[in-house]
Amino acid sequence: MAPIETARSPTDGQGRITVTTDELARLRHKARGFSFLPRQPVHSILTGRHASRLRGRGLNFEELRPYYPGDDTRTIDWNATARLRDPFIRVYTEERDRAVVLLVDQRLSMFFGSRRATKSVVAAEIAAASAWRVTSLGDRIGAVVFSDEAVETVKPQARDAGALAVIDAVVRANRKLPDNILAASRPAAFNAALQHAAPFLKHDGLLCLITDAAGADEETVERITTITAHNDVLSIFIYDPIEAGLPQIGPAVVAEAEGQIEVDTNSSGLRRDFAQAFAERRAQIEKFSRKRSIPVLPIRADLDPIDQLRELLGRKVAHSVRGAPPP
């Protein structure tokens, strides 16, 4: 049994299972106090061992030219000056805006939540807040929004148009989930989405994975490795606390593509297997991310995701992935 993938029931009466465009648009006012680029406090999760992997906006060398009165003496190239016996300065131009691409998971494995919201709703909220934040900093935002049935791409754009295009694509996929509850899952959709993202990330871009990582395999590793050769990757790992520790609530009905099954959550063996499957998936993500210096931000579906994003981006490295809030 693959518990993380088969648990697809919607949340209780107080939980949210879908989002609207208006709800995500309102997150613009909450998208503050965090950045995916190296504009972090010195103790941030994105500094230290991960800092060199996130390429921020900078300056590109343009040319070497003679020094003229009034030029900034700090730009003098002393090696060239000594070699040519006349003062020369290095001229730089500001690096152009960077492309940030969000890989937003809206598969059936994400249509699960025990409280507050489903993982698919949390992914939508994070995508919207990220889009608003990225465009507010002058960068371009794009997205690959994928479900078990389809992949929709949004070419990176700047300003409000870019953020709204991402939000519209996310809402379209999110609103279809309740109608597709009995559809067959397609783990390979994750790799298909990565394939669609690659053309948007030629050089010095940032790919932000917003997913529960269901279906990740060796092909996933290869595709992400190829992208990291010339770009940065940030992983936002979304999970529900029930996935990490199944509560003892007696007999419960779990929805599956072929129908429904009843399980006894009082079974210690079932709870152990459930927790072990989640722990193995998380350990696999951590191992891969450490090897390629990819920051991983674990986000709980039962808590406000934007607050968690701010807190994690300011958390000390020693308390990063392994020190995520306990379920």
N, C-alpha and C positions, 0 to 999 in steps of 0.2 A: 504493500500500500504506500502510495506517495502522498502523505497527509497534507503537505503544503499546497500541492497542486489540486487535490480533490476537494478541499474545503472551500466551497464557493457560495455559501449561503449569504444573503445580505445581512446587514446589521439589524439590531433591534429597533424598536419604534423610535428611539431617540437618535439613531445613527443616520448618517447620510450615505446614500448609495449612488447618487448622481450629482452633477454640478450644472450650473447654468453659466452662460456668458456673463451675465451681470454680476454673479458672485465672484467670478475670477477677475473681472475688471476692477472690482472694489479692492482687490488685494494690492493694487498699485500703491495705496497709501500705507500699506504695511511692509512693503518691500524696501526696507531700510536696515542699516546696521550690519550688513554682511556683503561679502564680495567673493567671487570665485577666483579672482586674480590676487596676486601677492600684495594686497593693500591691507594686510592683516596686522594685528598686534604681534609683538615679537614672540609671544608664547602660543600663537595660533596653531591649530592642527595643520594648516597649510604652510607653516614655516618649518625650520629645522630640516629634517630629512626629506621633506617634500618640497621645500621652497624652490630648489633648483629645477623642479619638474614643471613648475607653473610659470610660463613665460608672460610677464606683464607687458603693458604698453611701454615702449622705450624710444630710443633714438637710433636711426640708421646712419652709418657713415656715408657721406655723399661725395666729398672730394677733399683734396689737400691743395691749399692755395696760399699765395704770399700773404703775410701779415700787413694790414693797413692800419694807420693811426685810428684809434677808436674801437678796434676789435677787442673782444674780451681776451685778456692775456691768459686766462685759464684754458683757452682752447689751443694754445701754442703746442705744436708737436715738437718736443725738444730733440728727439732723435733725428727727425727730418731737418730741423734747423741746424744741428751740428753737421750733418752730412752735406747739406747744400750751402752752408755758410751764410744763409739769410733766414730770417724768421718766417716760418710757415705755420699755418693753423689748420686744424681739422674741422671741416664743416659737416654738420649733421642735419638731418631732417627728421621731423617727428614721425614715428611709426604710425601707419594708418590703422584705422579701427580693426579689431580682430573679430573673426567670426566665431560665435558660440552656438553650438548645435546641441539641442536637447533631444535625447532618445527617451521618449515617454511611453511607458508600458501600460497598455489598456487591454491586456489579455484577461481571460477568465480566471487565471490564477491570482489576478489582482482584485477580483470581485469578491473580496472576503474582508470581514471586519467584525470584531466582537463588541466594540464600543465606538462612539464618536463618528467614525467614518470607515468606509472600505479603503483598502490600499489603493484602489484605482482613483478614488476621490483625493486621497493624499498626494498621489502622483500628479494629479491635475493641479492641485493647489501649489505644489512646489514648482511645477512648470510655469504657472502663471506668474508667481512671485519672482522667479528667476528671470523670466522674460522682461518684466517691468524693470528689474534691477539692472540687467545687462544693458538695456537700451538707455536707461537714465545715465549710465556711465559713458555713453557714446559709442558703444560697440554694437555690432549687428547680431541679431538673434534669428536662429532658424530651428527647425525641429523635424524629427522623424517620429511620427505618432503611429504606433502599431498595435494591432489586435491579433487574434488568432486567424482572422479572415482577410485582413487588408493592411496595407502600409500607406500612409499619407505623408508626403514630404512638404516642407515649407522652406523655401529658399531663404537664406539669411538676409534680413533687411534691418534697417536702422529705424529709430524713433518709434512712435506709437503704432505705425503701420505694421512693423515687425512683430511687436508684442501681441497685437490684436489678431494677426494672422495665425500665430501659434495658439492663442487661446481658442479661436474658432475651430481649429483642427482637433484640439484636445477635447473640446465639448462634443464635437460630432462623434468621436470614437467612444467617449464616456457614456453618452446617452443611449448607445446601442447595446450596452452590456446587459441590462435587464431582459431584453428580448432574446438574447443569445445564450441564456443561462444553460440550456441543454445542448449547445453546440459542442462539437469535438474540439479538444484542445490541440494546439500545434506548437510544441516546444521549439521547433525550428524557426518560428517566427522571429525569435530574438536575433538569430544570425542573419536572417533576411533583412531585418531593420538595420543592422550594422553595415550590411552591404550597401543599403540606400544612403547611409550617412557619409560613407567614405568620400564620394565626389565633392561634398561641401567642405572637406577638410584637407586642402592641399598642403598648407604650411602654416605653422604657428596659430592654429585654431584651438578651440577647446571643445571636447566632447563630454557632455554631462549625461551619464546614465542614470535614469530615474526608474527603478525596476526592483522586483523581488528576486531577479536573477534566475527564475525558473527556466530550465532548459539549457543553461550554460554548459558547454562541453568543450572539447579540444578545438573545434572549429571557432568557437567564441574566442578562445585564447589567441588563436592565430590572427583573427580579424582585428582584435584590439591591439595586439602587438604591432601589426602593420600600421595602424593609425598612430600609435605612440611614437613611431619613428620620427615624425615631423610635427606632432601635435601633442597637446596635453589631454589627459583623460581624468575625469572626476566621477566617482561612483557614489550615488545616493541609494543606499540599500533600505528598502521599505519592508517592514515586517509588522505583524500583529502579535501582541504578547501571547496569545493563545498558541501560536505556532511554536514559540519557545518553551511553553509549559502548558500542556493541556489540563484544564481544571477538572476536578471530580464533580460532575454535575449529573451523573447517572446516564441512562440511555439518551442518545442524541441522534438526530437525523442529519446526515451529510449528503449534500447534493453532488451528483456526478453526471457526466454527460449522458450516460446510459439510463439514468434514473436516480433513485435515492437508496441509501443504505442506512441501517441503524447500527450504531456502535455504542458500546458500553464504556463510558469514560471513567468508570470506577476501576477498570482493569489496569493494574500497575504495568503490565507488559505493554499494553497499547500506549499508555502515557510515556513509557520509556522509549519505545520505538519512535513515537511522534517527536519527542525532544531530541533524540539522536539524529533523526533525519534533518532537522533544522540546524543542529550544531554542526553537522558535516557540511552542509551547504555554506554556512557562514565561515567555517574554517577554510573551505576551498576559496572563497572570495578573498579572505584575509591573506592567504598564502600567495595568491596570484597578484594581489595589489602590492604586497611588500616587495615581491620580486621585481616589479616594474615601477615601483614608487608611485603608485596610483592612490591618492587619498580616498578613503571610504568613510562616508557619513551615514551611520545607521539611524534611521528615522522610525519611530514607533507610530503606528496608525491611530492609537488611542489618545495621543497628545497633539497639541497644536504644532503642525510641522514647521511653520515659519519661526516660531520661538525656538524650536529645537535646532533649526538651521543656524540661527544667530549664535546659540550657545555652543554648538559643535565647532563652528568656525573660529571661536575664540577660546576653545578648550586647549589645555596643554597637551603636547604630543604624548606624554606618558599616559594620558587618560583618553586617548583617541578611540580607535576601533574596539580594542579589547575592553576598554573601560566604559562602554556605552551603558546607558541607564538600564538596570536590570528589568526584565519583564515582570 
